[in-house]
Amino acid sequence: MKEAAGEANMTVITIILIGIIAAIAIPLVQNAMSSSAKQGCCTNLGYQWNGGKCYSINSDGTRGAEVGVDQYWNESEKTCAHDISN
């Protein structure tokens, strides 16, 4: 009986630890995926992604002005702002 109680305690501790790890990891993964999606939208439209921001590219190939997030990202739908397939 003593072994069964110890095993049940370990199960509870394991479940709690899994919950804590999931609570920390899920927001980190979602943030990384959102950032990757924004980067893809930015570069697919011909801009340059640098330091978490999107920039235009000057005619000489240098980095230009920062592009507003609404020009490449639709925040409400979490998709690219422009359909580049057309």
Summary of the structure (lengths in Angstrom):
residues: 86
radius of gyration: 22.2
end to end distance: 68.7
largest distance: 77.2
contacts: 186
relative contact order: 0.11
helix: 53%
strand: 19%
